[in-house]
Structure formats: C-alpha cells, structure tokens
C-alpha cells in the first residue's frame, strides 16, 4: 500500500471500514472503488448516480470532485480527469444497488440508524481507540487542577469531563494556550453590590442550615470590592469585556478572596448563576447542579498560580 492511500473494505455484517490518512478531512472514492465495495459493475454505479442527481437527492457539485490522475496505458503515462465521490454519495449509492453486499450494507446501516434513534447515540469503536490516548492525556491534565484534598470526588470530576467530552477529543493536548482567554457575549448587564447583597439575603432566608454569619461581609465593602474588580475598566474599556469573563471572575473573586465570613462557596456559586441568568446566558443543560458544585470546589481548592487555567476552564464551559 502506498503512503496515504485510502483503503476501503466491507465486513460480513455490511459495515464499511475506511482507513485514511488522519490529515485528510474528506473521503473521496473513485467509481471503481465504489463498485468494488458493493460488488457490482461500474455501469450499475453510473446508473444509480445519474438517478440520484436527477431526483435532486444530492447535489453533484457538493458530492463529486475531479482530479487529474496519471494512468499507465500501453506503457505510456496518460493524464485523465477522474471523478471522486464523497461519503454522502457512497452511502446513497449503497441504498440503491442490488447486490448481496449492498443488502448487507443496508442491514448494517439500518441497525446503526435504529440504535442512534432509540439509544440517542452510536459508537464508532475504532475512532474511540484512535482518540483514546488524546482523551486520557486531556483527563490527566484536568486531574492536575484537582485539589490534593480530594474534596472534588471522582464522580463530580467526571461530570465536568463529560460536559467537555467533545472538546477533549478535538484537542490534541490540554494546556493554557488551548483554553479560551476571552468570552463571546458583549452586552451591558450591570449589577450593584446592593443588588447582589439583597439576592444573597434571600438565599440565606431559603437555607434552613445557614448560620447567622452566612453572607455577612468579612469587611465592610467586600462585596463592593468584588463588583468593582469584575466591572473595572481602563482607558474607557472594560478589563473583562464579555459576560462570560465577568461571570467567571465573579465566581472566582467571591470564592478565592473570601468576601464573606461564612458561605463563600455557596455565595459565589449563587452569584455566578444569578448573573448568568440575569444576562440570559444560563444553560441548565450544561451547568447542572453537580457540575456547578464541582466547578465551585475546583475554584476553592485551586492553587492561585492556576488562576488563568481555572478562568479558562470556566470560559470553556460557558462557550456555546
């Protein structure tokens, strides 16, 4: 096999396996290769392709590419334009071809589609195997941010990892440079220390186990200091210009600066989701109670030297 050559084969179950160079972002097969997959003549493939385009099932420009290919004919090199079909077209052909291999393919494809609809997901085990090392590497680097005290249990950490699953697989490594440093949403949502204090007082009243010192400022003006830090500006521009950055720093500053005598973690978590809801950016499908708990404990127990990593992690979670 030549380097970077595409290898296509079909198992007895009808499943199509494609081995292709990892740097390639698209799959392109010749008519001859497609005919070999489904064990039919090239003429049959041509007929089905003609019908696919005539019925507007697929668009030819989007599914067919032409490339110059050098072929040997009678001991001489001939340059010809060869048509290559993408995966969408190959799958469509598979549902039309009449052969034993095509029947197996349709049975496999139907099982896969049914599994996806009923279970809500499908698993490509070969892709998991290829990405496993990258995934484990990402998880190990997240674990470095976890506190040695063990307050963030494995289940809570796993909840965070699940939230970021797509990101872990897509990143080849997890480091500071891979984390976002800015948010996306730029709009004015102002809050005051008095407003936040009123909301925290309501939270205290709803907590039957809250102590008398819960939500009490450690020093007069502590809350105003946090709000001032979050909304500070320089040269007429906000230091943290996006809603996501403001929310992340609101959580971080309340928890890490110990603005209150008691209940800093609860107050910080509440202020975080309260501000996001006020800005209409609170996504409860991602920011679950377990995820919020794990994230707050991670902030509380983190080394101050890891501040940028922690803020980046929060921004990553808030990224749409």
C-alpha positions, 0 to 999 in steps of 0.5 A, a space after each residue: 500500500 502506498 503512503 496515504 492511500 485510502 483503503 476501503 473494505 466491507 465486513 460480513 455484517 455490511 459495515 464499511 471500514 475506511 482507513 485514511 490518512 488522519 490529515 485528510 478531512 474528506 473521503 473521496 472514492 473513485 467509481 471503481 472503488 465504489 463498485 468494488 465495495 458493493 460488488 457490482 459493475 461500474 455501469 450499475 454505479 453510473 446508473 444509480 448516480 445519474 438517478 440520484 442527481 436527477 431526483 435532486 437527492 444530492 447535489 453533484 457539485 457538493 458530492 463529486 470532485 475531479 482530479 487529474 490522475 496519471 494512468 499507465 496505458 500501453 506503457 505510456 503515462 496518460 493524464 485523465 480527469 477522474 471523478 471522486 465521490 464523497 461519503 454522502 454519495 457512497 452511502 446513497 449509492 449503497 441504498 440503491 444497488 442490488 447486490 448481496 453486499 449492498 443488502 448487507 450494507 443496508 442491514 448494517 446501516 439500518 441497525 446503526 440508524 435504529 440504535 442512534 434513534 432509540 439509544 440517542 447515540 452510536 459508537 464508532 469503536 475504532 475512532 474511540 481507540 484512535 482518540 483514546 490516548 488524546 482523551 486520557 492525556 486531556 483527563 490527566 491534565 484536568 486531574 492536575 487542577 484537582 485539589 490534593 484534598 480530594 474534596 472534588 470526588 471522582 464522580 463530580 470530576 467526571 461530570 465536568 469531563 463529560 460536559 467537555 467530552 467533545 472538546 477533549 477529543 478535538 484537542 490534541 493536548 490540554 494546556 493554557 494556550 488551548 483554553 479560551 482567554 476571552 468570552 463571546 457575549 458583549 452586552 451591558 448587564 450591570 449589577 450593584 453590590 446592593 443588588 447582589 447583597 439583597 439576592 444573597 439575603 434571600 438565599 440565606 432566608 431559603 437555607 434552613 442550615 445557614 448560620 447567622 454569619 452566612 453572607 455577612 461581609 468579612 469587611 465592610 465593602 467586600 462585596 463592593 470590592 468584588 463588583 468593582 474588580 469584575 466591572 473595572 475598566 481602563 482607558 474607557 474599556 472594560 478589563 473583562 469585556 464579555 459576560 462570560 469573563 465577568 461571570 467567571 471572575 465573579 465566581 472566582 473573586 467571591 470564592 478565592 478572596 473570601 468576601 464573606 465570613 461564612 458561605 463563600 462557596 455557596 455565595 459565589 456559586 449563587 452569584 455566578 448563576 444569578 448573573 448568568 441568568 440575569 444576562 440570559 446566558 444560563 444553560 441548565 443543560 450544561 451547568 447542572 447542579 453537580 457540575 456547578 458544585 464541582 466547578 465551585 470546589 475546583 475554584 476553592 481548592 485551586 492553587 492561585 498560580 492556576 488562576 488563568 487555567 481555572 478562568 479558562 476552564 470556566 470560559 470553556 464551559 460557558 462557550 456555546 
